Amino acid sequence: MESSVDLTRIKEYISKFVSFPEGEMDNFLKRLTKKKIPKGAFLLVPNQVCDYVAFINKGHFRSYCMIDGQEKTYNFFFDGNFFTDYPSFLTRQPSVEWHQAMEDAEVLTVNYVDMQAGYAETPSWEKFGRLIAEYIIIGIAERNRSMLFMSPEERYLNLMKTRPKVIANIPQHYIASYLGIQPESLSRIRKRLATSKRI
């Protein structure tokens, strides 16, 4: 791990979930590798096994899949958070996702072997890994429920409320894809909401 890397944000994030005995967190953070990803470049592409869990120090990412020749946006990931393709990472099977930097980005990654070694050596890290996995699973479940039970307008309003960074930083056509609608449908929703506020 490069000594010049600022670990403040990742330490603050981890500390929200679990307390490490003195020295244990630093021992694990030595396993991290810094990577710089230029805007538009990919950290992961399909048919690769996802071999990392990444903490975003700077920038944000979009994950998407190709279905019938069209990009389907799966999620957005912002600075100060971990992300990975968990099914590929855990099963060691090839991914079907693209992880693309939406701006120049810097990530701190830990690979599968080092992650498993960390679990074996440090009970606190194993607990953290479990809590992060639970956090991500809850997010996936909530998104699936919104796609099943909410109207497109309700999904957009929920996104505005729960993920304002998406609204502020992501182009509208990607937001539309994430919501499972066409860009013109999103434009109508936004226009309708703007009109209702003026009434």
N, C-alpha and C positions, 0 to 999 in steps of 0.2 A: 504494500500500500504506500503510495507516495506521501511523503511527510507534508506536502503543501496542500493536500486536500482538506477542506473544511468539513469536519465531522459534526459540527454543532447541530445541524438540522436533524440528521439521522439519530443522534443521541437523544434529542428532545422527543422525537417521534416514538422511538422504542420505549422511552421512559413513561410514556402515557399508558403503556400496556403492562409492563412488568418492571420490577426493580431487580437489578443485577448486583450481586456481591462485588465489592471493590475489585477492580482489575479484570473481571470476567468479560464485561462488555468490550473493553479495549482489546483483549485477546482475540475475541471473535472478529472485531472490526478490522483487524490486521489481514483477514482473509479477503477483504473487499478489493475489487479492481475498478479503477476509474476509467470510464469510456466517454468520449465526446462524439456525439452523433449530430452531423450537420442537418439543417432543415431539409426535409424531404427524404432523408436517408432512412434505412430500416435497421432496427435492432433484431428483428426476427422476420423470416419469410416462410411460406408454406414448405412442407416437406423437410424442414429442419426440426430436430428435437430441441425444444426449448430447454436450454441448459443453465438458465439463470433465474434468479429473483433479483429485480432491480429496484433501487431506491432512486427517485428522480431528484437530483440536487438542483437542476435548473431545467426549464423548458416544460413542454407537455407533449403527449403522444396520443395517437389514435390507433385503435386496433380495429381491423376489419377483415372480412372474409369475402371471397368471390363466389357468388351464387348465380348460375345461369349467365355468366359473363358480366355481372353487375357487382359493384362494390356494395357490401352491406356493413355499415359501421356497427361495431359491437360495443365499443366503450371508448371513453377518454380518460387519460391519466395525467395528473398534474403534479407539479413540483411539491415536494414534501410528503410523497406517498410511495409505497411499494407497488410493484405490479409484475405480473408474469403470465404465462399461459399455463395455469395449474394442471389441466388434464395432460398436456404434453410433458410438463416438468415432472409430474409424479409418476406417470405411467411409462415414461421414456419412449413414447410413441411420437411420430412426426406431427408437427403442428399443422393446423389449417389456417392459422392467422398470420396477418401482417401487422407488425408493430412499427409505425412510422412516426418520426419526429415531426411535429408541426412547427417547430422553430428550432434554432440551434440549441442543443440540449447536452447536459452532462448527467451521467448516471453512475451509481456505485453498484456493482453487481457481485453476487456470490454464486458460484456454480453449485451443481447438484452434489458433487462429492464433498465439497467443503461444508455445504449446508448440513448434510447427514453427519459429518464428523462433528460439527458444532452441536447438533442435537445430542450426540453420544457423550460429548465431553462436558456439556453445560446444561443442567436441568432448567435454568432460567431461560436459556435460548430455546429449548424444546417447548417450554410453555408459551413463549412469545410466538413461535411458529404456529402453534395450535390456535392461539387467539387471532392471529392474522388470518389464518385459513377460515376460521369461523366468521370473521368480519367480512371477508370476501364472499363467502357462501351466502350470507345474509343479503349482501348487495345484489348478487345474482338472482336470489329468490324474489326480492322486491321488484327487480326489473321484469322478471317473468310475469309476476302478478299484474304489473302495470300494463303489460302488453295484452294480457288476457282479459282484464276487468275494467280498464279505463278507456275512455274515448281518446282520440288523438289530441283534442283540446285539453282534456284532463291530464294527459301525459305531459304536454308542453307546460301547463301550469305547475305541475309537480316538479318538473325539471327546473323551472324558474325558481321555485322555492327551495329545493334541496341541493341544486348544483349550479349556483349563479355563475361560477367560473366558466361553465360550458357556454352559457348564453353570452357572456362577455368576450370570450376568446375564440370560439369555434365558428367557422363559416356556416351560413344557414343551410347549405345543401348537405353538409355532413350531419347537422342536427336533425334535419328531416329524415335522413337515412337511419339515424339512431332511433328516432321515434317510430320508424316503420311506415312513413308516409312520403308522398312526393313533395318536392320543393314548393310547387304551386299551392299545394294544400296547406303547407306551413305558412306561406304568405297570406293566405285567406284567414287562417287562424289569428295571425298576428294583427292583421288589419281589423278583424272583428273585435279583438280584445282592446285595441287602441281606440276604436269607435265607442265601445261600451264605457271606457274610462272618461270620455269627453261628455257623455250624456249625464 
